[in-house]
């Protein structure tokens, strides 16, 4: 999964969670292929960082679930 895919899914999921226009930074976790760090700047109602795992063959639904679960568990 490419960075732009992760960003697109993250934006859509966060919008569902009530963050209409998140200021995101999506970066790969150094030394850990298939892991991404999603930084949410200026988010007063939830976490400011999420970490997800995805690789070849990962579905958008799996990425969405990880974001949703981490965001709602904080």
Residue pairs with C-beta under 8 A, 6 or more apart in sequence:
1 54
1 55
1 56
1 58
1 63
3 26
3 28
3 36
5 60
5 63
6 26
6 36
6 38
6 52
6 54
6 63
7 24
7 26
9 60
9 63
9 64
9 67
10 22
10 24
10 26
10 38
10 50
10 63
10 67
11 22
11 24
12 64
13 63
13 64
13 67
13 68
13 71
14 22
14 24
14 40
14 67
14 71
15 22
16 68
17 46
17 68
17 71
17 72
18 45
19 40
19 43
19 45
19 46
22 40
22 43
23 40
23 41
23 42
24 38
24 39
24 40
24 41
25 38
25 39
25 41
26 36
26 37
26 38
26 39
27 36
27 37
27 39
28 35
28 36
28 37
29 35
29 36
29 37
29 51
33 55
34 53
34 54
34 55
34 58
35 51
35 52
35 53
35 54
36 51
36 52
36 53
36 54
37 49
37 50
37 51
38 49
38 50
38 51
38 52
38 67
39 48
39 49
40 46
40 47
40 48
40 49
40 50
41 48
46 71
46 74
47 70
47 71
47 74
50 66
50 67
50 70
50 71
51 70
52 63
52 66
52 67
52 70
53 66
54 62
54 63
54 66
